[in-house]
Amino acid sequence: MIRQWIGHFIRHIDSILLATVLMVLVVALMVLYSASGQSLAKVNAQLINIVVMLGVMFLVANTQPQHIERIALPAYLLGLALLIAVALVGDISHGARRWLNLGVTKIQPSELMKLAVPIMLSWYFSKRETMLKTGDYLVAGIILLTPVLLIAKQPDLGTATLVFAAGFYVIFLAGLSWKFIFGSAVAFGAALPILWSMLHDYQRRRVEILIDPSQDPLGAGYHIIQATIAIGSGGSTGKGWLNGTQSQLDFVPERTTDFIFAVFAEEFGLVGCSLLLLLFTIIIGRAFMIASQAKSTFSRLLAGSIAATFFTYCFVNMGMVSGILPVVGIPLPLVSYGGTSLLTLGLSLGLLMSVQSHKRLVATD
């Protein structure tokens, strides 16, 4: 009986995704041990986060997409309510109001919206697919921009970017016109002077430092300069595990979280980075394959958005650490230390596996 139950539970797990994710997590723990100054406490804490992530992934993988679709609207409305609560009574830390104190714990509602928004938009378009009109895309835009603006106001530009990307991918996959995309890009370019004036001083400073980090080598430009030195010094094969001078001598800032890729690149070099990119590519490619095989509009849009958003995570973090994108505080998926990001990824991977394993149970449109 128990063996049958376990077998039923495991058969909803995508073996390709799971194997690749586990390989990345093993690499992540190795890099974290080095980046944290060989702290076993840090590694053990991350191991607990990984166990929680895998547990959530298994549970969501065994949940049918129809059940997830039913909670789309409640989850979105709850997320909006929590974001409004943050704006009104949220705790302020380091000049930002991002956390909501519930007494027994603190939560960051913006993290919920990374999945609540694409789930909501996927549900919306699945209900409107037979009668899609221009107005539906405008409504979708409002659904997307409302939480994005609330998150950006906290301010949390990194999370706002990810939420916007996740929602935009759903709208794009739902059939958004290329003419509209091109027109919006032109309008965005024209509005840049206005948007620039709306940015906070530290956000404008990040863009200026991106262009020329040497403007403030010991201040705002320090992160980018030290990270690029670490990446460049790794060469082709790296300096070896635990032997990265920039990281071991504390030159690389935030080296267990946002800038952990610099530590990895210094110790494992171009060869190691290529192998890590290959693992990420397998995850992204498998996710897009699952999306292409989905049997319902909701599943297709949601899986496609998750695949594209995972790519965005990787691209933005590596671009940020390499100095080709502004520093926006986005972790490297599965590698950076932190429980919240791993939990979100566990939910995302579980959703992908749910779409894959339950596709025969979903009625075709």
C-alpha positions as a Markdown table, in Angstrom:
| # | Residue | x | y | z |
|---|---|---|---|---|
| 1 | Met | 0.0 | 0.0 | 0.0 |
| 2 | Ile | 2.7 | 2.4 | 1.0 |
| 3 | Arg | 4.8 | 1.5 | -2.0 |
| 4 | Gln | 1.8 | 2.1 | -4.3 |
| 5 | Trp | 1.3 | 5.5 | -2.7 |
| 6 | Ile | 4.9 | 6.5 | -3.1 |
| 7 | Gly | 4.9 | 5.2 | -6.7 |
| 8 | His | 1.8 | 7.3 | -7.4 |
| 9 | Phe | 3.4 | 10.3 | -5.8 |
| 10 | Ile | 6.8 | 10.0 | -7.6 |
| 11 | Arg | 5.3 | 9.4 | -11.1 |
| 12 | His | 4.3 | 13.1 | -11.3 |
| 13 | Ile | 7.9 | 14.1 | -11.0 |
| 14 | Asp | 9.7 | 15.0 | -14.2 |
| 15 | Ser | 13.0 | 13.1 | -14.1 |
| 16 | Ile | 14.9 | 15.4 | -16.5 |
| 17 | Leu | 14.0 | 18.5 | -14.5 |
| 18 | Leu | 14.7 | 16.9 | -11.1 |
| 19 | Ala | 18.0 | 15.5 | -12.1 |
| 20 | Thr | 19.2 | 18.8 | -13.6 |
| 21 | Val | 18.0 | 20.8 | -10.7 |
| 22 | Leu | 19.7 | 18.5 | -8.2 |
| 23 | Met | 23.0 | 18.9 | -10.1 |
| 24 | Val | 22.8 | 22.7 | -9.9 |
| 25 | Leu | 21.9 | 22.5 | -6.2 |
| 26 | Val | 25.0 | 20.3 | -5.5 |
| 27 | Val | 27.2 | 22.9 | -7.3 |
| 28 | Ala | 25.4 | 25.7 | -5.4 |
| 29 | Leu | 26.2 | 24.1 | -2.0 |
| 30 | Met | 29.9 | 23.8 | -3.0 |
| 31 | Val | 30.1 | 27.5 | -4.1 |
| 32 | Leu | 28.2 | 28.6 | -1.0 |
| 33 | Tyr | 30.6 | 26.7 | 1.3 |
| 34 | Ser | 33.5 | 28.6 | -0.4 |
| 35 | Ala | 31.7 | 32.0 | -0.6 |
| 36 | Ser | 30.6 | 31.9 | 3.0 |
| 37 | Gly | 34.2 | 31.4 | 4.3 |
| 38 | Gln | 33.6 | 27.7 | 4.7 |
| 39 | Ser | 30.7 | 28.1 | 7.0 |
| 40 | Leu | 28.9 | 24.8 | 7.7 |
| 41 | Ala | 26.2 | 26.7 | 9.5 |
| 42 | Lys | 25.4 | 28.6 | 6.3 |
| 43 | Val | 25.4 | 25.4 | 4.2 |
| 44 | Asn | 23.2 | 23.6 | 6.7 |
| 45 | Ala | 20.7 | 26.5 | 6.7 |
| 46 | Gln | 20.6 | 26.3 | 2.9 |
| 47 | Leu | 20.2 | 22.5 | 3.0 |
| 48 | Ile | 17.0 | 23.1 | 5.1 |
| 49 | Asn | 15.8 | 25.6 | 2.5 |
| 50 | Ile | 16.5 | 23.0 | -0.3 |
| 51 | Val | 14.5 | 20.3 | 1.6 |
| 52 | Val | 11.6 | 22.7 | 2.0 |
| 53 | Met | 11.8 | 23.7 | -1.7 |
| 54 | Leu | 11.8 | 20.1 | -2.9 |
| 55 | Gly | 8.9 | 19.3 | -0.6 |
| 56 | Val | 6.9 | 22.1 | -2.0 |
| 57 | Met | 7.9 | 21.1 | -5.5 |
| 58 | Phe | 6.7 | 17.5 | -4.9 |
| 59 | Leu | 3.4 | 18.7 | -3.5 |
| 60 | Val | 2.6 | 21.1 | -6.3 |
| 61 | Ala | 3.7 | 18.5 | -8.9 |
| 62 | Asn | 0.9 | 16.2 | -7.5 |
| 63 | Thr | -1.7 | 19.0 | -7.8 |
| 64 | Gln | -3.7 | 19.1 | -11.0 |
| 65 | Pro | -3.5 | 22.3 | -13.0 |
| 66 | Gln | -7.3 | 22.7 | -12.7 |
| 67 | His | -7.0 | 23.1 | -9.0 |
| 68 | Ile | -4.2 | 25.7 | -9.4 |
| 69 | Glu | -6.4 | 27.5 | -12.0 |
| 70 | Arg | -9.3 | 27.8 | -9.4 |
| 71 | Ile | -7.1 | 29.8 | -7.0 |
| 72 | Ala | -5.8 | 32.2 | -9.6 |
| 73 | Leu | -8.2 | 35.1 | -8.7 |
| 74 | Pro | -8.1 | 34.6 | -4.9 |
| 75 | Ala | -4.3 | 34.4 | -4.9 |
| 76 | Tyr | -4.0 | 37.6 | -7.0 |
| 77 | Leu | -6.5 | 39.6 | -4.9 |
| 78 | Leu | -4.8 | 38.4 | -1.7 |
| 79 | Gly | -1.4 | 39.5 | -3.1 |
| 80 | Leu | -2.8 | 42.9 | -4.0 |
| 81 | Ala | -4.3 | 43.3 | -0.5 |
| 82 | Leu | -1.0 | 42.4 | 1.1 |
| 83 | Leu | 0.9 | 44.9 | -1.1 |
| 84 | Ile | -1.5 | 47.6 | -0.2 |
| 85 | Ala | -1.0 | 46.7 | 3.5 |
| 86 | Val | 2.7 | 46.9 | 3.0 |
| 87 | Ala | 2.3 | 50.4 | 1.5 |
| 88 | Leu | 0.2 | 51.5 | 4.5 |
| 89 | Val | 1.8 | 49.7 | 7.5 |
| 90 | Gly | 4.8 | 47.8 | 6.3 |
| 91 | Asp | 8.1 | 47.7 | 8.1 |
| 92 | Ile | 10.8 | 50.0 | 6.8 |
| 93 | Ser | 14.3 | 48.5 | 6.5 |
| 94 | His | 17.3 | 50.2 | 4.7 |
| 95 | Gly | 15.0 | 52.9 | 3.4 |
| 96 | Ala | 12.5 | 50.5 | 1.8 |
| 97 | Arg | 9.1 | 49.4 | 2.9 |
| 98 | Arg | 8.8 | 45.7 | 1.7 |
| 99 | Trp | 7.9 | 43.6 | 4.7 |
| 100 | Leu | 4.6 | 43.0 | 6.5 |
| 101 | Asn | 4.8 | 42.1 | 10.2 |
| 102 | Leu | 2.2 | 39.5 | 11.1 |
| 103 | Gly | 3.3 | 39.2 | 14.7 |
| 104 | Val | 4.6 | 35.7 | 14.6 |
| 105 | Thr | 6.6 | 36.3 | 11.4 |
| 106 | Lys | 7.4 | 38.7 | 8.6 |
| 107 | Ile | 6.4 | 38.2 | 5.0 |
| 108 | Gln | 7.4 | 39.9 | 1.7 |
| 109 | Pro | 4.2 | 39.9 | -0.4 |
| 110 | Ser | 6.0 | 40.9 | -3.5 |
| 111 | Glu | 7.4 | 37.4 | -3.7 |
| 112 | Leu | 3.9 | 36.0 | -3.9 |
| 113 | Met | 3.2 | 38.1 | -7.0 |
| 114 | Lys | 6.0 | 36.5 | -9.0 |
| 115 | Leu | 3.7 | 33.5 | -9.4 |
| 116 | Ala | 0.3 | 35.0 | -8.6 |
| 117 | Val | 0.5 | 37.5 | -11.5 |
| 118 | Pro | 1.3 | 34.9 | -14.3 |
| 119 | Ile | -1.3 | 32.4 | -12.8 |
| 120 | Met | -3.9 | 35.2 | -12.8 |
| 121 | Leu | -3.1 | 36.3 | -16.4 |
| 122 | Ser | -3.0 | 32.7 | -17.6 |
| 123 | Trp | -6.5 | 32.1 | -16.1 |
| 124 | Tyr | -7.8 | 35.4 | -17.6 |
| 125 | Phe | -6.7 | 34.6 | -21.1 |
| 126 | Ser | -7.9 | 31.0 | -20.9 |
| 127 | Lys | -11.4 | 32.3 | -20.1 |
| 128 | Arg | -11.3 | 34.9 | -22.9 |
| 129 | Glu | -9.4 | 32.9 | -25.6 |
| 130 | Thr | -12.5 | 32.3 | -27.9 |
| 131 | Met | -13.4 | 36.0 | -27.9 |
| 132 | Leu | -10.1 | 37.9 | -27.5 |
| 133 | Lys | -10.3 | 41.6 | -28.4 |
| 134 | Thr | -7.9 | 44.5 | -28.0 |
| 135 | Gly | -9.7 | 45.5 | -24.8 |
| 136 | Asp | -8.7 | 42.2 | -23.2 |
| 137 | Tyr | -5.1 | 43.1 | -23.6 |
| 138 | Leu | -5.7 | 46.4 | -22.0 |
| 139 | Val | -7.4 | 44.7 | -19.0 |
| 140 | Ala | -4.4 | 42.3 | -18.8 |
| 141 | Gly | -2.1 | 45.3 | -18.8 |
| 142 | Ile | -3.9 | 46.8 | -15.8 |
| 143 | Ile | -3.8 | 43.4 | -14.0 |
| 144 | Leu | -0.1 | 43.4 | -14.6 |
| 145 | Leu | 0.9 | 47.0 | -13.9 |
| 146 | Thr | -1.1 | 47.4 | -10.7 |
| 147 | Pro | 1.1 | 45.1 | -8.5 |
| 148 | Val | 4.3 | 46.1 | -10.5 |
| 149 | Leu | 3.8 | 49.8 | -9.6 |
| 150 | Leu | 3.0 | 48.9 | -6.0 |
| 151 | Ile | 6.2 | 46.9 | -5.7 |
| 152 | Ala | 8.3 | 49.6 | -7.5 |
| 153 | Lys | 7.0 | 52.1 | -5.0 |
| 154 | Gln | 8.4 | 50.2 | -2.0 |
| 155 | Pro | 11.0 | 50.6 | -3.8 |
| 156 | Asp | 12.0 | 47.2 | -5.1 |
| 157 | Leu | 13.1 | 47.5 | -8.7 |
| 158 | Gly | 14.5 | 44.0 | -9.0 |
| 159 | Thr | 11.3 | 42.2 | -7.9 |
| 160 | Ala | 9.1 | 44.7 | -9.9 |
| 161 | Thr | 11.2 | 43.8 | -13.0 |
| 162 | Leu | 10.7 | 40.0 | -12.4 |
| 163 | Val | 6.9 | 40.4 | -11.8 |
| 164 | Phe | 6.6 | 42.5 | -14.9 |
| 165 | Ala | 8.5 | 40.0 | -17.0 |
| 166 | Ala | 6.5 | 37.1 | -15.7 |
| 167 | Gly | 3.2 | 38.8 | -16.6 |
| 168 | Phe | 4.4 | 40.2 | -19.9 |
| 169 | Tyr | 5.5 | 36.7 | -21.1 |
| 170 | Val | 1.9 | 35.5 | -20.5 |
| 171 | Ile | 0.5 | 38.4 | -22.5 |
| 172 | Phe | 3.0 | 37.9 | -25.3 |
| 173 | Leu | 2.3 | 34.1 | -25.5 |
| 174 | Ala | -1.4 | 34.9 | -25.5 |
| 175 | Gly | -1.0 | 36.6 | -28.9 |
| 176 | Leu | 0.1 | 40.2 | -28.3 |
| 177 | Ser | 0.6 | 41.9 | -31.6 |
| 178 | Trp | 4.2 | 42.7 | -32.7 |
| 179 | Lys | 3.0 | 46.1 | -33.9 |
| 180 | Phe | 1.9 | 46.8 | -30.3 |
| 181 | Ile | 5.2 | 45.6 | -28.9 |
| 182 | Phe | 7.2 | 47.8 | -31.4 |
| 183 | Gly | 4.9 | 50.8 | -30.7 |
| 184 | Ser | 5.3 | 50.3 | -27.0 |
| 185 | Ala | 9.1 | 50.1 | -27.3 |
| 186 | Val | 9.1 | 53.4 | -29.3 |
| 187 | Ala | 6.9 | 55.0 | -26.7 |
| 188 | Phe | 9.1 | 53.7 | -23.9 |
| 189 | Gly | 12.1 | 55.2 | -25.5 |
| 190 | Ala | 10.4 | 58.6 | -25.9 |
| 191 | Ala | 9.3 | 58.5 | -22.2 |
| 192 | Leu | 12.8 | 57.7 | -20.9 |
| 193 | Pro | 13.5 | 61.3 | -19.8 |
| 194 | Ile | 10.3 | 61.3 | -17.8 |
| 195 | Leu | 11.0 | 57.9 | -16.3 |
| 196 | Trp | 14.5 | 59.0 | -15.5 |
| 197 | Ser | 13.2 | 61.9 | -13.4 |
| 198 | Met | 10.9 | 59.5 | -11.5 |
| 199 | Leu | 13.7 | 57.2 | -10.4 |
| 200 | His | 15.1 | 57.4 | -6.9 |
| 201 | Asp | 18.6 | 58.9 | -6.6 |
| 202 | Tyr | 20.2 | 55.5 | -5.8 |
| 203 | Gln | 18.5 | 54.0 | -8.9 |
| 204 | Arg | 19.8 | 56.7 | -11.2 |
| 205 | Arg | 23.2 | 56.2 | -9.6 |
| 206 | Arg | 23.2 | 52.5 | -10.5 |
| 207 | Val | 22.7 | 53.3 | -14.2 |
| 208 | Glu | 25.5 | 56.0 | -14.1 |
| 209 | Ile | 27.8 | 53.5 | -12.4 |
| 210 | Leu | 27.0 | 50.9 | -15.0 |
| 211 | Ile | 28.2 | 53.2 | -17.7 |
| 212 | Asp | 31.4 | 54.1 | -15.8 |
| 213 | Pro | 32.0 | 52.2 | -12.5 |
| 214 | Ser | 35.3 | 54.2 | -12.0 |
| 215 | Gln | 33.2 | 57.2 | -11.1 |
| 216 | Asp | 33.0 | 55.9 | -7.5 |
| 217 | Pro | 35.4 | 52.9 | -7.2 |
| 218 | Leu | 35.1 | 52.7 | -3.4 |
| 219 | Gly | 31.4 | 53.4 | -3.3 |
| 220 | Ala | 28.6 | 52.7 | -5.7 |
| 221 | Gly | 31.0 | 51.2 | -8.3 |
| 222 | Tyr | 32.7 | 48.9 | -5.9 |
| 223 | His | 30.3 | 45.9 | -6.5 |
| 224 | Ile | 30.7 | 45.9 | -10.3 |
| 225 | Ile | 34.5 | 46.5 | -10.2 |
| 226 | Gln | 35.2 | 43.7 | -7.7 |
| 227 | Ala | 32.9 | 41.3 | -9.4 |
| 228 | Thr | 34.4 | 41.8 | -12.9 |
| 229 | Ile | 37.9 | 41.4 | -11.5 |
| 230 | Ala | 36.9 | 38.1 | -9.9 |
| 231 | Ile | 35.3 | 36.8 | -13.1 |
| 232 | Gly | 38.2 | 37.9 | -15.2 |
| 233 | Ser | 40.8 | 36.4 | -12.9 |
| 234 | Gly | 39.2 | 33.0 | -13.2 |
| 235 | Gly | 40.5 | 32.6 | -16.7 |
| 236 | Ser | 39.7 | 29.4 | -18.6 |
| 237 | Thr | 39.8 | 26.8 | -15.8 |
| 238 | Gly | 39.6 | 28.9 | -12.6 |
| 239 | Lys | 41.7 | 29.1 | -9.5 |
| 240 | Gly | 40.2 | 26.1 | -8.0 |
| 241 | Trp | 37.6 | 25.4 | -5.3 |
| 242 | Leu | 38.2 | 27.5 | -2.2 |
| 243 | Asn | 41.1 | 29.3 | -3.9 |
| 244 | Gly | 39.4 | 32.4 | -5.2 |
| 245 | Thr | 41.4 | 35.3 | -3.9 |
| 246 | Gln | 38.8 | 38.0 | -4.5 |
| 247 | Ser | 36.1 | 36.0 | -2.6 |
| 248 | Gln | 38.3 | 34.5 | 0.1 |
| 249 | Leu | 39.8 | 37.9 | 0.9 |
| 250 | Asp | 36.3 | 39.5 | 1.1 |
| 251 | Phe | 36.7 | 41.7 | -1.9 |
| 252 | Val | 33.5 | 40.5 | -3.6 |
| 253 | Pro | 30.4 | 41.9 | -1.9 |
| 254 | Glu | 27.2 | 40.0 | -1.3 |
| 255 | Arg | 29.1 | 36.9 | -2.4 |
| 256 | Thr | 26.6 | 34.4 | -1.0 |
| 257 | Thr | 23.6 | 36.0 | -2.6 |
| 258 | Asp | 23.4 | 38.4 | -5.5 |
| 259 | Phe | 27.1 | 38.1 | -6.5 |
| 260 | Ile | 27.7 | 34.4 | -6.0 |
| 261 | Phe | 28.2 | 33.9 | -9.7 |
| 262 | Ala | 31.4 | 36.0 | -9.4 |
| 263 | Val | 32.7 | 33.5 | -6.8 |
| 264 | Phe | 31.8 | 30.6 | -9.0 |
| 265 | Ala | 33.5 | 32.2 | -12.1 |
| 266 | Glu | 36.7 | 32.9 | -10.2 |
| 267 | Glu | 37.1 | 29.4 | -8.9 |
| 268 | Phe | 35.8 | 27.4 | -11.9 |
| 269 | Gly | 36.6 | 29.7 | -14.8 |
| 270 | Leu | 35.1 | 29.7 | -18.3 |
| 271 | Val | 34.8 | 25.9 | -18.3 |
| 272 | Gly | 32.8 | 25.8 | -15.1 |
| 273 | Cys | 30.6 | 28.7 | -16.2 |
| 274 | Ser | 29.9 | 26.9 | -19.5 |
| 275 | Leu | 28.8 | 23.8 | -17.7 |
| 276 | Leu | 26.6 | 25.8 | -15.4 |
| 277 | Leu | 25.1 | 27.6 | -18.4 |
| 278 | Leu | 24.5 | 24.2 | -20.0 |
| 279 | Leu | 22.5 | 23.0 | -16.9 |
| 280 | Phe | 20.5 | 26.2 | -16.9 |
| 281 | Thr | 19.8 | 25.7 | -20.6 |
| 282 | Ile | 18.6 | 22.2 | -20.1 |
| 283 | Ile | 16.1 | 23.4 | -17.4 |
| 284 | Ile | 14.9 | 26.2 | -19.6 |
| 285 | Gly | 14.7 | 24.0 | -22.7 |
| 286 | Arg | 12.8 | 21.3 | -20.8 |
| 287 | Ala | 10.4 | 23.9 | -19.4 |
| 288 | Phe | 9.6 | 25.3 | -22.9 |
| 289 | Met | 9.1 | 21.7 | -24.1 |
| 290 | Ile | 6.6 | 21.1 | -21.3 |
| 291 | Ala | 4.8 | 24.4 | -22.3 |
| 292 | Ser | 4.6 | 23.3 | -26.0 |
| 293 | Gln | 3.1 | 20.0 | -25.1 |
| 294 | Ala | 0.5 | 21.4 | -22.7 |
| 295 | Lys | -3.1 | 20.5 | -23.5 |
| 296 | Ser | -4.9 | 23.6 | -22.1 |
| 297 | Thr | -4.4 | 27.3 | -22.7 |
| 298 | Phe | -3.9 | 27.9 | -19.0 |
| 299 | Ser | -1.2 | 25.3 | -18.7 |
| 300 | Arg | 0.6 | 26.4 | -21.9 |
| 301 | Leu | 0.7 | 30.1 | -20.9 |
| 302 | Leu | 1.7 | 29.4 | -17.3 |
| 303 | Ala | 4.5 | 26.9 | -18.2 |
| 304 | Gly | 5.8 | 29.2 | -21.0 |
| 305 | Ser | 5.9 | 32.2 | -18.6 |
| 306 | Ile | 7.8 | 30.1 | -16.0 |
| 307 | Ala | 10.3 | 29.0 | -18.6 |
| 308 | Ala | 10.9 | 32.6 | -19.9 |
| 309 | Thr | 11.0 | 34.0 | -16.4 |
| 310 | Phe | 13.7 | 31.5 | -15.3 |
| 311 | Phe | 15.7 | 32.6 | -18.3 |
| 312 | Thr | 15.3 | 36.2 | -17.2 |
| 313 | Tyr | 16.5 | 35.4 | -13.7 |
| 314 | Cys | 19.7 | 33.9 | -15.1 |
| 315 | Phe | 20.3 | 36.6 | -17.7 |
| 316 | Val | 19.7 | 39.5 | -15.4 |
| 317 | Asn | 21.8 | 38.2 | -12.5 |
| 318 | Met | 24.8 | 37.2 | -14.7 |
| 319 | Gly | 24.5 | 40.4 | -16.7 |
| 320 | Met | 24.4 | 42.4 | -13.4 |
| 321 | Val | 27.5 | 40.6 | -12.0 |
| 322 | Ser | 29.3 | 40.9 | -15.3 |
| 323 | Gly | 28.7 | 44.7 | -15.5 |
| 324 | Ile | 26.5 | 44.8 | -18.6 |
| 325 | Leu | 23.3 | 45.4 | -16.6 |
| 326 | Pro | 22.5 | 47.7 | -13.6 |
| 327 | Val | 22.7 | 46.1 | -10.1 |
| 328 | Val | 19.0 | 45.4 | -9.3 |
| 329 | Gly | 19.3 | 42.7 | -6.6 |
| 330 | Ile | 18.2 | 39.6 | -8.4 |
| 331 | Pro | 19.6 | 36.3 | -7.1 |
| 332 | Leu | 21.0 | 33.6 | -9.4 |
| 333 | Pro | 18.3 | 30.9 | -9.4 |
| 334 | Leu | 19.0 | 27.7 | -7.4 |
| 335 | Val | 22.5 | 29.0 | -6.6 |
| 336 | Ser | 22.2 | 32.1 | -4.4 |
| 337 | Tyr | 21.7 | 31.7 | -0.7 |
| 338 | Gly | 18.1 | 32.4 | 0.5 |
| 339 | Gly | 14.9 | 30.5 | 1.4 |
| 340 | Thr | 12.4 | 32.8 | -0.2 |
| 341 | Ser | 13.8 | 32.6 | -3.7 |
| 342 | Leu | 14.2 | 28.8 | -3.4 |
| 343 | Leu | 10.6 | 28.5 | -2.2 |
| 344 | Thr | 9.4 | 30.5 | -5.3 |
| 345 | Leu | 11.5 | 28.3 | -7.5 |
| 346 | Gly | 10.1 | 25.1 | -5.9 |
| 347 | Leu | 6.6 | 26.3 | -6.6 |
| 348 | Ser | 7.5 | 27.1 | -10.2 |
| 349 | Leu | 9.2 | 23.8 | -10.8 |
| 350 | Gly | 6.3 | 22.0 | -9.2 |
| 351 | Leu | 3.9 | 23.8 | -11.5 |
| 352 | Leu | 5.9 | 22.7 | -14.6 |
| 353 | Met | 5.8 | 19.1 | -13.4 |
| 354 | Ser | 2.1 | 19.3 | -12.7 |
| 355 | Val | 1.5 | 20.5 | -16.3 |
| 356 | Gln | 3.7 | 17.8 | -17.7 |
| 357 | Ser | 2.3 | 14.9 | -15.6 |
| 358 | His | -1.3 | 15.8 | -15.7 |
| 359 | Lys | -1.5 | 16.7 | -19.4 |
| 360 | Arg | -3.5 | 13.6 | -20.3 |
| 361 | Leu | -6.0 | 14.4 | -17.6 |
| 362 | Val | -6.7 | 17.9 | -19.0 |
| 363 | Ala | -9.4 | 18.3 | -21.5 |
| 364 | Thr | -8.2 | 19.8 | -24.8 |
| 365 | Asp | -9.5 | 23.2 | -25.9 |
